[in-house]
């Protein structure tokens, strides 16, 4: 899932971020800029959305696909 640049960007190069994976306390993000590719974990509310925009949507999608939430 791509993070809206208004909500957050790569801490290294300010490029766009993709959320690759998540669990109950963190989300793994990676810079979509091929020249950077920085990969790191952030808190579930790292983008100041109260966990609603990104984390909750990812949990709902995972549950809809029939997987248990982490």
C-alpha angles and dihedrals in degrees: 000000000000118000115229106249088229087063101042146336136193111295091218105047105003090243126141120290130221121200106227103176142347144192134186095290108026148025124218112224132186130195110248090210104105091210090059112026092172111175125197145142124257133184117269089252096043092123096054095245099120088248090289106108101044114008098042092046091050092049091048092049092049092049091047089054088056099255124128115248112250 
